[in-house]
Amino acid sequence: MTTKEILDKQQIFSRDELEKLKRDELVQLSVKYSLKHNGLRKDVLIDSILKYQEHINDIKSKLVTNNPIEQYHRGTVEYRLPTLIINRIIRDLWHEDIDLCLNTDNLRRNYRWLLSIALVSKEFFKLISSLFSSFKTKPNNRIENADTFYLAHHLRSSVLSPHSVLKNIGDLTISIQVFSAITKKSVCAPIELGLIFNNVRRFCMSNDNGNWRPSPIQAQQCKSIVQYMPNIESLVFLQAYIGLDLLQSIKTLPRLTSLDISKSEFPKIAQFTSDLLSHSIKKLKLPMRYNSPYKSILSDQHQLTTFGIGRITLAQIQMISGHFMHFTKLIIKKLNEEMIAKFEKLLCLPDCKVRTLITDTIYVWIERVLNQNQLIDTIDVNCDLDDTFALVSKSPSIKRFIFSHNKDITTDQYKLGIDNHATGFAHVKSKSFIYRAVGYAAKIYNVSENQDDNTAVESTYPHLKFLYYRIESVSSYSRSDEYSESDIDDFDFNDDSDE
């Protein structure tokens, strides 16, 4: 929904029309606009409503009149080069400088040149604005209360300013503290909160309390999520205590299909039941670090495609064993030998539909599962490129894999050398988490023993970064599981469309 459509829904009353209304009707309007009304006389209510309507008109004059994102025209650049070609060039550069970049300092410089392109014409403003659809504040234990309110005001001005490219935020990651600050009436009016959060599809709320301990989600924060984010589809909570009242509140979100609480905890006295989950949930990631008290996990009405859990017990495996015919993505961590044997058996069942497997071990049982279950085409075993590919190369069904790497991938992994060998996979995306940086690789071609054949195939994809590995024995593996993994996006290399 555009800014204009949101504002046009606000009915405007004249003073004469308001004076004809009864006091109860004026009170209803005040409640709708989140205005104070208790004990106020009729004339005071009318003045309050009129003042609020003037505020709406002021926003309209700033955001709708000659809004460059909604009323753009073709600039003179089109006569130099077709606009579609320019757009594709910019998107390819975005993929190179943003999607594959993990260094925060480099990101700041890369964003700067994109922002400068937005000034070329209003059409480019629209294009760049469509690329800037995410807003994220990273956790920082040095952030003070004054900084929290500064970030809240900065987010407000970034969206409401007619000169800012940040117009339609679809992916929002902010701290619990910043979210509490921006939802205060002294910072943002209700209509402004609607403009900021209305288009959010994925919302991640993290914790900035300074000691990395979980913080509880307050009831008012739950109400704000439900009230101002009607289109939310994916919800992530990091380092938070997940109370039962929170689950009851988000159950009312009509479009919510994904819930990730893998990096959070349940209070010890809380007992999770399947009744707390909406039947619309298709992707669920439960706490990974600690064994949580579950009375029940999934009911027969739940048909999840993505499921994640850690430190699971034998009784809890029985609660989910009947759902492997629905799971297409499985995330399992912190398993002992007995639980590994149970999952291996479930993953090898004929009716198992799992296609993506994410775990924190690379033991022999993974090889046995891949040999038995040819449906699995995507895997992450929390290892570096060389160790992961040593496993992947033994399974022809694997089309995509995730591997751990440092903040910057070395140039050698993109170049063929004496010690390097072709993988047939290309590096398509990078992500940085709190304790882990990962790369996403997609298979492009089957490697030949003749390197000239491999080079010929790779030359037909000049825009891709192909990965090379070193043949050496696997000696050690990472055991860190401190990250929350999102879905692997399909990457189409034969089409001109973006990822």
Buried (B, 14 or more C-beta within 10 A) or exposed (E): EBBBEBBEEBEEBEEEEBEEBEEEEBBEBBEEBEBEBEEBEBEEBBBBBBEBBEBBEEBBEEBBEEBBBBEBEEBEBEEEEEBEEBBBEBBEBBBEBBBBBBEEEBBEEBBEEBEEBBEBBBBBBBBBBBBBBEBEBEBEEEBEEEBBBBBBBBBBEBBBEBEBBBBBBBBBBBBBBBBBBBBEEEBBBBBBBBBBBBBBBBBBBBBBBEEEEBBBBBEEBBEBBBBBBBBBBBBBBBBBBBBBBBBEBBBEBEEBBBBBBBBBBBBEEBBBBBEBBBEBBBBBBBBBBEEBEBEBBBEEEBEBBBBBBBBBBEEBBEBBEEBBEBBBBBBBBBBEEEBBEBBBEBBEBEEBBBBBBBBBBBEEBBEEBBEBBEEBBBBBBBBBBBBBBBBBBEBEBBBBBBBBBEEEBEEEBBEBEEEBBBBBBBBBBBBBBBEBBBBBBBBBBEBBEEEEBBEEBBEEEEEBBBBBBEEEEEEEBBEEBEBBBBEBEEBEEEEEEBE
